[in-house]
Amino acid sequence: MKAWKAACQGKSFDSTLIIPQNKTFLLKPLQFSGPCKSPNIYLKLSGTIVAPNNKLEWTGYHINAWLTFSYINGLVITGDGQIDGQGSAWWSQPCLQDLHTGRTCKGPSALVFHSCNGLRLSGLTHSNSPRVHIILTNCYDAVLSNLRITAPETSPNTDGINVSGSKNVTVKNSYIGTGDDCIAVSGGSSFVNITGISCGPGHGISIGALGKGGHDEVEEIHVRNCTLQGTLTGVRVKSWQTSAVELSDIRYKSIVGTSGTDQVINLSCSRSHGCTNIRIERVYIRSMTPGKRINANCINAHGTWSHTIPDVKCLLP
């Protein structure tokens, strides 16, 4: 933390915090906060960062997150190092007494970025988060690339990347295999581009779940050139049926892979507002079981499809 404060408060144009290779650092929950004086803050991770592997070591901390970066513009995190959440202790019995908020059964997310505009995150390996591996909230102009995110297929709620309330976000050229969504885009997000993702195991690439608290808006979400291997589902939109969720301008293009369920394309939208201008093009998803029939499902979803298997007859051709 002393090194971080020195980099954040330094007046150099390219203040850099280096985590050296061949070294492992055990960190309890930390918050790296801005604003910083330098227009760009660089964090080069060449070594390994690990979380406590015993839940009792989290007692007395806010345990919704392990490492949090907030209100830092121009943050650039690169390197070939590793962030290991050591989450296995949480997966079977996730509850713990939180000194500040009471009992929780969620477990901490590993890496959270809040209000970090101009974020760049690339090259790192993220593994075994107790819950979500990477969360972006209220971020503008973020690029996440060349990441490797892994957790066992049986680990609950270990989404790879969650994006909420953020705009102009690109996630590209990465491998994500976890126990939940590879990537999930939540309410308040717009202009999110997802490309070149190899996903699986996991639940696929999802928009939602949306509308649990009432109204949500999501628009201009583009998913293309992705591969799904053995995911629970393939392409899906998840909304609470009684919510006031508005989704528009969503495009899935050039996606191939396999799914473990019959319903490989599932567009479940709000019954009152629905989804508009959905475009599904050149999406080819088959069952993991050879010869098993697959299908697509829509609830109040509107748009077009072409060159897709299975047929998306609930949309216009």
DRENTORBA-104532 format. One line per 3 residues: their letters; for each residue x, y, z of C-alpha. Coordinates in nm, 4 decimals. Layout:
# residues N
A = X/Y/Z; ... $
This chain:
# residues 317
MKA = 0.0000/0.0000/0.0000; 0.2916/0.2347/0.0588; 0.4124/0.1653/-0.2943 $
WKA = 0.0640/0.2276/-0.4313; 0.0280/0.5590/-0.2508; 0.3671/0.6700/-0.3794 $
ACQ = 0.2687/0.5858/-0.7379; -0.0771/0.7404/-0.7074; 0.0484/1.0641/-0.5555 $
GKS = 0.3584/1.0875/-0.7728; 0.3584/1.3676/-1.0281; 0.5315/1.1660/-1.3003 $
FDS = 0.3321/1.1198/-1.6198; 0.3844/0.7431/-1.6038; 0.3975/0.6449/-1.2366 $
TLI = 0.4493/0.2677/-1.2162; 0.3994/0.0104/-0.9423; 0.5931/-0.3118/-1.0115 $
IPQ = 0.5114/-0.6490/-0.8566; 0.8285/-0.8442/-0.9384; 0.8492/-1.1882/-1.0934 $
NKT = 0.9397/-1.4999/-0.8955; 0.7760/-1.3561/-0.5860; 0.4393/-1.4341/-0.4252 $
FLL = 0.2471/-1.1828/-0.2156; -0.0325/-1.2819/0.0226; -0.2877/-1.0006/0.0450 $
KPL = -0.5881/-0.9580/0.2675; -0.8695/-0.7351/0.1290; -0.7344/-0.4031/0.0013 $
QFS = -0.8773/-0.0899/-0.1565; -0.6659/0.1045/-0.4041; -0.8326/0.4436/-0.4241 $
GPC = -0.7922/0.7555/-0.6325; -0.8030/1.0078/-0.7719; -0.4328/1.0046/-0.8524 $
KSP = -0.2152/1.2987/-0.9507; -0.0680/1.1324/-1.2584; -0.2959/1.1077/-1.5655 $
NIY = -0.1822/0.7468/-1.6069; -0.1047/0.4900/-1.3387; 0.0732/0.1722/-1.4456 $
LKL = 0.0707/-0.1502/-1.2477; 0.2995/-0.4192/-1.3859; 0.2239/-0.7612/-1.2405 $
SGT = 0.5009/-1.0110/-1.3079; 0.4757/-1.2071/-0.9836; 0.1842/-1.3781/-0.8092 $
IVA = -0.0809/-1.2360/-0.5775; -0.2761/-1.4802/-0.3611; -0.5746/-1.4402/-0.1326 $
PNN = -0.6061/-1.5992/0.2128; -0.7027/-1.9640/0.1775; -0.8795/-1.9761/0.5142 $
KLE = -1.2145/-1.7976/0.5502; -1.1391/-1.7038/0.9101; -0.8654/-1.4724/0.7821 $
WTG = -1.1402/-1.2588/0.6240; -1.3155/-1.1966/0.9567; -1.3564/-0.8263/1.0261 $
YHI = -1.3265/-0.7185/0.6631; -1.5848/-0.6202/0.4081; -1.5952/-0.9496/0.2242 $
NAW = -1.7866/-0.8582/-0.0889; -1.4536/-0.7907/-0.2628; -1.0882/-0.8846/-0.2285 $
LTF = -0.8995/-0.6237/-0.4367; -1.0841/-0.3025/-0.5268; -0.9665/-0.0192/-0.7532 $
SYI = -1.1882/0.2881/-0.7428; -1.1897/0.6398/-0.8906; -0.8634/0.5913/-1.0779 $
NGL = -0.8512/0.7278/-1.4316; -0.5920/0.6043/-1.6793; -0.5196/0.2837/-1.4866 $
VIT = -0.3143/0.0351/-1.6903; -0.2549/-0.3144/-1.5474; -0.0343/-0.5451/-1.7545 $
GDG = 0.2036/-0.8372/-1.7141; 0.2221/-1.2141/-1.7258; 0.1661/-1.2628/-1.3550 $
QID = -0.1160/-1.4384/-1.1736; -0.3984/-1.3416/-0.9388; -0.5101/-1.6466/-0.7376 $
GQG = -0.8260/-1.6072/-0.5303; -0.7844/-1.9467/-0.3585; -1.1621/-1.9729/-0.3533 $
SAW = -1.2123/-2.3426/-0.2857; -1.2821/-2.2785/0.0835; -1.5870/-2.0697/-0.0170 $
WSQ = -1.7459/-2.2927/-0.2773; -1.8988/-2.5536/-0.0489; -1.9786/-2.3308/0.2522 $
PCL = -1.9797/-1.9678/0.1412; -2.1171/-1.8007/0.4575; -1.9100/-1.5906/0.6981 $
QDL = -1.9805/-1.3279/0.9628; -1.8979/-0.9814/0.8300; -1.8036/-0.7357/1.1063 $
HTG = -1.9546/-0.4425/0.9134; -2.2588/-0.5813/0.7343; -2.3535/-0.8978/0.9213 $
RTC = -2.3725/-1.2505/0.7890; -2.3105/-1.2952/0.4190; -2.3320/-1.6001/0.1980 $
KGP = -2.1866/-1.4542/-0.1179; -1.8129/-1.4685/-0.0758; -1.5771/-1.2030/-0.2128 $
SAL = -1.5277/-1.1179/-0.5777; -1.1596/-1.1139/-0.6608; -1.1017/-0.7960/-0.8591 $
VFH = -1.3403/-0.4984/-0.8682; -1.3032/-0.1793/-1.0722; -1.5386/0.1041/-0.9787 $
SCN = -1.5442/0.4370/-1.1629; -1.2116/0.3716/-1.3356; -1.2278/0.5495/-1.6714 $
GLR = -0.9761/0.4594/-1.9386; -0.8974/0.1248/-1.7743; -0.6645/-0.1158/-1.9577 $
LSG = -0.6213/-0.4708/-1.8247; -0.4218/-0.7254/-2.0235; -0.2021/-1.0327/-2.0126 $
LTH = -0.2803/-1.1621/-1.6640; -0.3986/-1.5018/-1.5427; -0.6874/-1.4991/-1.2954 $
SNS = -0.7796/-1.8192/-1.1133; -1.0089/-1.9642/-0.8484; -1.1965/-1.6590/-0.7298 $
PRV = -1.4312/-1.7183/-0.4352; -1.7012/-1.5521/-0.6469; -1.6809/-1.3338/-0.9612 $
HII = -1.3268/-1.2974/-1.0962; -1.3500/-0.9441/-1.2437; -1.6244/-0.6822/-1.1982 $
LTN = -1.6557/-0.3489/-1.3790; -1.9042/-0.0982/-1.2380; -1.9593/0.2577/-1.3553 $
CYD = -1.6541/0.2486/-1.5824; -1.6162/0.4330/-1.9132; -1.3770/0.3384/-2.1949 $
AVL = -1.2346/0.0094/-2.0656; -1.0404/-0.2527/-2.2626; -0.9797/-0.6013/-2.1218 $
SNL = -0.7656/-0.8239/-2.3431; -0.5475/-1.1339/-2.3562; -0.6664/-1.2620/-2.0205 $
RIT = -0.6860/-1.6182/-1.8947; -0.9556/-1.6772/-1.6325; -1.0060/-2.0237/-1.4844 $
APE = -1.1968/-2.1993/-1.2084; -1.3417/-2.5504/-1.1802; -1.6672/-2.6161/-1.3633 $
TSP = -1.8256/-2.7072/-1.0299; -1.7326/-2.3800/-0.8542; -2.0524/-2.1734/-0.7962 $
NTD = -2.0948/-1.8096/-0.8990; -1.7405/-1.7783/-1.0333; -1.8279/-1.5639/-1.3358 $
GIN = -1.5311/-1.4588/-1.5440; -1.6171/-1.0945/-1.6136; -1.9257/-0.8978/-1.5054 $
VSG = -1.9980/-0.5580/-1.6601; -2.2618/-0.3320/-1.5039; -2.3463/0.0363/-1.5390 $
SKN = -2.0548/0.0814/-1.7790; -2.0176/0.2259/-2.1283; -1.7715/0.1747/-2.4138 $
VTV = -1.6263/-0.1536/-2.2869; -1.4256/-0.3983/-2.4995; -1.3461/-0.7537/-2.3905 $
KNS = -1.1352/-0.9399/-2.6440; -0.8957/-1.2232/-2.7241; -0.9241/-1.4089/-2.3938 $
YIG = -0.9864/-1.7571/-2.2564; -1.2505/-1.7923/-1.9839; -1.3485/-2.1229/-1.8269 $
TGD = -1.5312/-2.1107/-1.4918; -1.8341/-2.2418/-1.3032; -2.0734/-1.9667/-1.4138 $
DCI = -2.1070/-1.7080/-1.6936; -1.7903/-1.6482/-1.8906; -1.9073/-1.2896/-1.9410 $
AVS = -2.2264/-1.1301/-1.8056; -2.3482/-0.7831/-1.9055; -2.5860/-0.6258/-1.6542 $
GGS = -2.8136/-0.3224/-1.6293; -2.7037/0.0263/-1.7240; -2.4421/-0.0971/-1.9701 $
SFV = -2.4124/0.0160/-2.3309; -2.1732/-0.0116/-2.6245; -2.0114/-0.3321/-2.5023 $
NIT = -1.8075/-0.5243/-2.7593; -1.7125/-0.8862/-2.6889; -1.4911/-1.0533/-2.9482 $
GIS = -1.2436/-1.3377/-2.9790; -1.3491/-1.5117/-2.6570; -1.2947/-1.8826/-2.5992 $
CGP = -1.5559/-1.9772/-2.3396; -1.5968/-2.3045/-2.1561; -1.6621/-2.4603/-1.9226 $
GHG = -1.9216/-2.2203/-1.7877; -2.2713/-2.0930/-1.8545; -2.1914/-1.9081/-2.1762 $
ISI = -2.1969/-1.5387/-2.2632; -2.5021/-1.3749/-2.1073; -2.6895/-1.0493/-2.0933 $
GAL = -2.8449/-1.0310/-1.7474; -2.9930/-1.1272/-1.5193; -3.1837/-0.8010/-1.5449 $
GKG = -3.4700/-0.6294/-1.3693; -3.4704/-0.7859/-1.0260; -3.4999/-0.4374/-0.8759 $
GHD = -3.7457/-0.3098/-1.1358; -3.6157/-0.1095/-1.4324; -3.2978/-0.1792/-1.6296 $
EVE = -3.1653/-0.0605/-1.9647; -2.9076/-0.2305/-2.1840; -2.8220/-0.1344/-2.5421 $
EIH = -2.5648/-0.1799/-2.8168; -2.4187/-0.5114/-2.7031; -2.2156/-0.6899/-2.9735 $
VRN = -2.0813/-1.0452/-2.9390; -1.8852/-1.1866/-3.2319; -1.6110/-1.4312/-3.3306 $
CTL = -1.6424/-1.6366/-3.0123; -1.6139/-2.0094/-2.9409; -1.8228/-2.1874/-2.6781 $
QGT = -1.7021/-2.5296/-2.5674; -1.9257/-2.7412/-2.3449; -2.1082/-2.4473/-2.1883 $
LTG = -2.4337/-2.4925/-1.9986; -2.6099/-2.2702/-2.2499; -2.4888/-2.0837/-2.5542 $
VRV = -2.6422/-1.7448/-2.6292; -2.8825/-1.6108/-2.3704; -3.0630/-1.3057/-2.2377 $
KSW = -3.1924/-1.3300/-1.8812; -3.4636/-1.0949/-1.7525; -3.7146/-1.1122/-1.4725 $
QTS = -4.0469/-1.1558/-1.6492; -4.2309/-0.9018/-1.4317; -3.9617/-0.6344/-1.4625 $
AVE = -3.9453/-0.3196/-1.6723; -3.6302/-0.4103/-1.8618; -3.5509/-0.2527/-2.1966 $
LSD = -3.2911/-0.4152/-2.4211; -3.2102/-0.3009/-2.7715; -2.9476/-0.3270/-3.0424 $
IRY = -2.7969/-0.6605/-2.9425; -2.5935/-0.8548/-3.1965; -2.4497/-1.2059/-3.1875 $
KSI = -2.2333/-1.2872/-3.4879; -1.9933/-1.5676/-3.5839; -2.0245/-1.7846/-3.2746 $
VGT = -1.9610/-2.1593/-3.2751; -1.9556/-2.4246/-3.0080; -2.1362/-2.6836/-2.7974 $
SGT = -2.3906/-2.6636/-2.5185; -2.4929/-2.8985/-2.2396; -2.8640/-2.8078/-2.2594 $
DQV = -3.1322/-2.8460/-2.5261; -3.2092/-2.4724/-2.5273; -2.8845/-2.3431/-2.6735 $
INL = -3.0262/-2.0007/-2.7634; -3.2485/-1.8473/-2.4953; -3.3801/-1.4915/-2.5228 $
SCS = -3.5885/-1.4371/-2.2095; -3.7057/-1.0755/-2.2032; -3.9452/-0.8683/-1.9947 $
RSH = -4.3080/-0.9409/-2.0798; -4.3974/-0.5711/-2.0580; -4.1034/-0.4130/-2.2441 $
GCT = -3.9184/-0.6894/-2.4246; -3.6039/-0.6850/-2.6381; -3.5832/-0.5048/-2.9708 $
NIR = -3.3468/-0.5062/-3.2666; -3.1767/-0.8335/-3.1800; -2.9626/-0.9701/-3.4614 $
IER = -2.8332/-1.3281/-3.4610; -2.6107/-1.4162/-3.7562; -2.3879/-1.7145/-3.8261 $
VYI = -2.4310/-1.8715/-3.4840; -2.3754/-2.2468/-3.4887; -2.4266/-2.4271/-3.1590 $
RSM = -2.4755/-2.8027/-3.1244; -2.5380/-3.0352/-2.8325; -2.2520/-3.1962/-2.6457 $
TPG = -2.4458/-3.5207/-2.6922; -2.4140/-3.6327/-3.0556; -2.7480/-3.6425/-3.2339 $
KRI = -2.9446/-3.4747/-2.9549; -3.2042/-3.2216/-3.0675; -3.1513/-2.8574/-2.9776 $
NAN = -3.3742/-2.5515/-2.9971; -3.4006/-2.1761/-2.9553; -3.6475/-2.0014/-2.7247 $
CIN = -3.7812/-1.6456/-2.7107; -3.9983/-1.4581/-2.4643; -4.1012/-1.1176/-2.6044 $
AHG = -3.7838/-1.0926/-2.8122; -3.7886/-0.9148/-3.1482; -3.5308/-0.9048/-3.4232 $
TWS = -3.3873/-1.1117/-3.7062; -3.1717/-1.4185/-3.7601; -2.9839/-1.5742/-4.0492 $
HTI = -2.7443/-1.8643/-4.1132; -2.7894/-2.0001/-3.7624; -2.8243/-2.3487/-3.6135 $
PDV = -3.0664/-2.4097/-3.4539; -3.3327/-2.2080/-3.6361; -3.4471/-1.9092/-3.4329 $
KCL = -3.8052/-1.9213/-3.5540; -3.9220/-1.6865/-3.2813; -3.7350/-1.4058/-3.4655 $
LP = -3.7868/-1.2918/-3.8215; -3.5676/-1.4517/-4.0895 $
